[in-house]
């Protein structure tokens, strides 16, 4: 067996063919794996001097056939998923190059990387997948139309869209793929049984984690006589309190120094830290142990003795933004060293919660937050220009410059954003409603544990509700069903169900929640009522999560809703997904927005149709006035400016696209 680290290009260049053995499964990577690979490539392309990026291992064994029979052939024992994906990605890159002015690069990719240009028959292909995958794969290689409803075709279309929508140069992408993606090439001898090797590589037993590799590296550098003592004192307690989170803790521990660390870089980074840093292995292990105890409190706030800190750690965790952990590790260390007080630490947690929640409500892209929180502590604690200010003042000032929405945008988006759907949104919605209830400072505070979210206008409408909501009940229901104004907390969720409003009102009158006293004297629950309560709750939210920045400083995010909410304005320029499009009407805004969603996330468009059939669908007869979209669907355009704005934002949320969307407008004369 021979093993060596090499560039991906060295694996696939030359006259060669990899044959996937019969015992291998068919191609099975999905969008999650494709996205990880693309994100890694995009990041490497953004660097002036990208470092090697480890993809994994490729295990091969040469077959009996030699060059005289055509090409050098190797059984691909392990690594077929990543190698197949790499070929498909290169096909998409080839086709993009051919469509542009760089046809020569496209031909170079095809002839030198993708195929054995001068060979015939099956020897023409450098990769021979399993029988189930060959037809679809060969069509991609031959630049023929992809087979529908096929995972290999979906992979090609995924990378084709990513390359087309990115601003990356084709030459740079090709260079990164070939020169910066590296693998460990393991070549088996003829005496090795490839089936047994494959079984062992894919055994059901627990594979080595990064934490296992780190542990082994540490104890190789610790004297044998002290290993057991050190293990019991430091490593074993970390394993006990962190369990499967140990690897992720080490990544966040490394990140707290200001360097963003990828999952596959943890082992190499810890090696560099120990071999090149100050102190011996034991001193580094001791420091790791100290921070592991902080991390255990972040994961499980019940370990924290201070009640206020414990409460706000729970709230941070409910926001599901764990990229903040490296920053909080540093703050916990500041607290343990008495450099900040417990009150300051609680304030820090409140600031972070405020920042994360406002950005979530306003659909601010989350990409880049890893780096923001990796660098935040060093920037806040070492900024010489703000040396006279306190840590808290500098923290607020720094976060204000990180797309922190102002009051106007936060209030407007909070009034109509979808707060229900999936665990992530549900938990945030419940946190908001609980916070509003606490804001009233009821002397007999109700426990929130057994409460759940209730829709006043129900998710499924009966005839009473349709008549009550009026002629345009469909628009009201689809736009406002999951909005803040239509949500409350109750312990009677199952009992209330789809009851009409008077029956629900009877239950609310028995409620001990201040939230539900709002409904006591209400005569109706129509669109105007929902919007009025939404504004009422949004005003309270502004008090709970008050703006901590300088209102006089400009905020680019404030444009996203300042004018576009008014029906007495004319749109001039649509900003969507980092592009600008001139528009003459709100109908143009709607059509372009939906077409861009179709182009970006075509699979999620089905979810939009399912949730908003009043606004978009396949049958034009269902709409009063319509425009035809790029994928053949139709959208209703006989809508108010506010409904179009609200629907566009909800469609983007439904497609789970976290990108900036706003409209520049001029006031109508």
C-alpha positions, 0 to 999 in steps of 0.5 A, a space after each residue: 500500500 502506498 499513500 501520498 498527498 497530492 493535488 486533485 489535478 495529478 489524480 485526473 490528468 494523463 491517460 487514465 481511467 477510474 472504474 467504480 467496482 460493482 460493490 460500490 453504491 450509486 452516486 448519492 451526494 446531495 445539495 448539502 455536500 455540493 454546497 460545502 464543496 462550492 463554499 470551500 472553492 468560492 472561499 479559496 477563489 477569494 484569497 490572493 494566496 489560497 492554501 491547499 484544501 484537503 478533500 479526503 482520500 482516494 483509494 485505488 488499485 490498478 487492474 490487470 489491463 495495461 496501456 497496451 490495451 487502451 488506458 491505465 485502469 484503476 479500481 476506485 475503491 473509495 472516494 467515488 462520491 468526491 471524484 464524481 462530483 469533481 468531474 461534474 463540477 469541471 463539466 459545468 466549468 467547461 460549459 461556462 468557459 465555452 459560452 464565454 469568450 474563453 472557448 480555448 479554456 473550455 476545450 483545455 478542460 475537456 481534452 486534458 482533464 475530463 476525457 482521454 481525447 484520443 481514445 475510443 469507446 469506453 476508454 474515452 472516459 476517465 471515470 466509469 461509474 456504476 451501471 446505474 450512473 453511466 448514461 447520466 454521467 456520460 451525457 454530462 461529459 459529452 455536453 448533452 442535455 441532462 437526464 431529468 430527475 437524476 441526481 447526477 443531472 441535479 448536481 450539474 445544474 447546481 454547479 452550473 447555477 452557482 458558477 453562472 450567478 457568481 462573480 468568480 473568474 472561470 480561470 480562477 475557479 479552474 486553478 483552485 480546483 486543480 491546484 488547491 484541492 488536495 487528496 490523499 492518494 492510497 494505492 493498493 497492491 495486487 495482494 490487497 482485497 479491494 472488497 475487504 478494504 472497502 468494507 473496512 473503510 465504510 464499517 459501521 464502527 465509529 470513525 476517528 474524529 478530529 478530537 481523536 486525532 488531536 488527543 493522539 497528537 497531544 499524548 505523543 508529545 507528553 512523557 509516557 510516565 505522566 500520560 495517565 495522570 494528565 489524561 485523567 486530569 484534563 482530557 477525560 473530564 473534557 470528554 465527559 462534559 462535552 461528549 460529541 461536541 468536543 471536536 466543535 469545541 476545539 474549532 471554536 477554541 481555535 477560532 477565538 484567537 481571531 482566525 476562522 477555522 474550517 472543520 477539516 482544518 482543526 487537526 492541522 491548526 492544533 498541530 501548528 499551535 502546539 509545535 510553533 506556539 509557546 509552552 509545552 503540550 501540557 500547558 496547551 492542554 490545560 488551557 484547552 481544559 479551562 475553556 472547555 468548562 466555559 464551553 460546557 456552560 454555553 452548551 448547557 446554561 444550567 451549569 451556570 450559577 448566576 441566574 441572569 447569565 443562565 437566563 440569557 445564555 438560554 436565550 442566545 441558544 434559542 436563536 441558533 447562532 452558534 458562531 457567537 461561541 468563540 467571542 463568548 469564550 473570550 468573554 467568559 475568560 474575561 469574567 473569570 479573570 474579574 476583568 468584566 463584572 457579571 452585570 457586564 457579561 449579562 449586558 454583552 449577552 443582551 447586546 448579542 441577542 439584540 444584534 442577532 434577532 434584528 438581523 434575523 427579522 430583517 433577513 440580513 445574510 448570515 454569511 460572514 458572521 463566522 468571521 465577524 465573531 471570530 475577530 470581534 473580541 480582538 477588535 473590540 479589546 484592542 482598538 486603539 482609536 477607542 481606547 478611552 471607551 469601555 468594552 461595552 461601548 466599543 462592542 456596540 460601536 463595532 456591531 453597529 457597522 455590521 449591517 445592524 438594522 435601525 428601528 424603522 426597518 426592524 419595526 416594518 419587517 417585524 410587522 409582516 415577517 413570517 415568524 412561524 414555520 420550522 423549529 428555527 422560526 418557531 423558537 424565535 417567535 416564541 422568544 419574542 412573544 415571551 419577551 413581550 409578556 415579560 415586558 408587562 411585568 405581571 406580578 404573577 409571572 406565568 411559566 412559559 414551559 407549557 405554553 405554545 404558539 396559537 394562531 388567532 386567525 387559524 392556519 386552516 380556514 372554515 366558512 365562518 373565517 372566510 366570510 369574516 375576513 371578506 372578499 380578499 380572504 385568501 390574500 389576508 390569510 396567506 400574507 398574515 397567517 404567520 405574522 406577529 400580529 396574528 400570534 399569541 401564547 396559550 396552553 389551549 392550542 389543541 382546544 382552540 384549533 379552528 374555532 371562530 373568533 368569538 369562541 377563541 375570545 372566550 378562552 382568551 378572557 380566561 387567560 392569565 397572560 397580559 398578551 391575551 388581554 388585548 383581545 377582550 374587547 375586540 369585535 372582529 379579527 380581520 386584516 386591519 385588526 391583525 395589522 394594528 396588533 402587529 404594530 402594537 407588538 412591534 412598538 413594544 419590541 422596539 423597547 425590549 430590543 432597543 437600538 444600541 447604535 448611533 441613529 445619526 450614522 447611515 445604515 445601508 440596510 435602512 433603504 430596504 423598507 423606508 419608501 417601498 412600504 408606501 403605496 404612493 410611490 413609484 419603484 425605480 430600481 430593484 436591488 436583489 441578490 447583489 444585482 440592480 434592475 431598473 423597474 417601471 412598476 410594482 408589477 415589474 418588481 414582482 416579476 423580476 423577483 420571482 424569476 430571480 428566485 426561480 433561477 437561484 432556487 428552482 426546487 424551492 419554488 414549489 414551496 412558494 406555490 404551495 404556501 401562496 396559491 393566491 399569488 402564484 401557480 400553474 393555472 392562469 385561469 385562477 388569476 385576475 391579471 397575471 404575468 408568465 414567469 420564466 419557468 412557465 408559472 403565472 403570478 397575480 399582478 392585480 395587487 397593491 404595492 404593499 402586498 407585492 412588497 410583502 409577498 416578495 419578501 415572504 417568497 424570498 424567506 420561503 426559498 430560504 434565501 438570505 439576501 438583501 432585497 429592497 426597492 428604490 422609489 420616488 414619491 408620486 406627484 
